């Protein structure tokens, strides 16, 4: 999945780079403004020293007589640092520099020219000037005194190149750190994205590997993230597809296997049929019709089994148990001259498909009639047991051997002893499919006094989910549970769209 991987990394890196650039610009502007604020505060503090010097001189009874004396006294009272400038002018000409100054008059000539050209309105304005010694932020105070024609100027400034250089150095270091972070993020993100997208690559490989005859491949799953959930959904979808394929294949195999025998019988009798013997023709006709009827029943049973995995195999509704049991009893009496009876009525209702339950109970009744003699007793009943409804058909036949109790519910499964004769071997598998569709169980155990009791155990509510597996009951019967089909392919497609 290199395309998705590259797009993910490109998006992450682009968003990260934009975020870093915005943060860097904001940080640069903030630091630059802080430098300018500090410089302005320093310059303003120094120019405010002029009136204080005059006031202090008056208090000391040593008043200053000329504007230039005021400027000089102001410069003497302050010890400038290496990046600070103090200049005294008289009538626009340079008159005084501090003894510690590292600059000369020509170095600050732009400041002197600007101060000389200023109007004498008494305002103090912060200005900027580019000089041979660097960029200077400065202010000018003009001093005049009554009785004096001279006008002195006090220039206080700060060279800002050093502080601005610190801001630029910090910005460059930040840019280098961001670049290193982006490279590290790209390397780590590429590896992490590859690991996160590994299940998707496995999905693609699985899709390329799966053929129309082999759906057994499953994708390894680890973790509990969205992609892991997607992988589980796809595995479930594959299981559903495999189940559908196996159902179709089983149907074809079963049909081919079971229909071959009657077709062989039909062909054999037709090949040896004497067309001149009317008696043989009549006997052969009766035999062929019987085989065709058996083929028809077999095809019907196979079709029912093929439909058991369809979601509409059962149509649930509220069913009155007593009415269902009475209907089955009335219909079962036509299956044979037996002593038919209703063992127990459960009363109440159950959410189920009445036609399918009737089909299952009649199949069990037919099975009981087949394996009993005329006059034998066959009982039908229903009872509620701890959140479940048990339906049963018991007979007084030969029973079912313990080793056969699982086999007889499989397709074409027949008991090896006792009840192993007759039938196509699909009836009980249909009963099991009906129980499964109701999220229930089916089983068989011995009847007290001889015979077998076949039963269905169905949940007494509609919100239970089926469970896959086989368990044994306390009385030695066999419970067969088969879960509902896996999640649909539409669910997998929706998850894929959500991840990609």
Secondary structure, DSSP 4 states (H G I P E B T S, - for coil): -HHHHHHHHHHHHHHHHHHHHHHHHHHHHHHHHHHHHHHHHHHHHHHTHHHHHHHHHHHTT----SHHHHHHHHHHT----TTEEEEEEETTEEEEE-TT----GGGGHHHHHHHHTS-SS----EEEEEETTEEEEEEEEEEE-TT---EEEEEEEEE-HHHHHHHHHHHHHHHHHHHHHHHHHHHHHHHHHHHHTHHHHHHHHHHHH-BTTB--------SSSHHHHHHHHHHHHHHHHHHHHHHHHHHHHHHHHHHHHHHHHHHHHHHH--TT-HHHHHHHHHHHHHHHHHHHHHHHHHHHHHHTTSTTS---EEEEHHHHHHHHHHHHGGG-SSEEEEEE---SEEEE-HHHHHHHHHHHHHHHHHTS-TT-EEEEEEEEETTEEEEEEE--SS---GGGTTGGGSTT---SSSS-SSS-S-HHHHHHHHHHHTT-EEEEEEPTTSSEEEEEEEESSS------EEEE-TTS-EEEE-PPPPPPHHHHHHHHHHH-
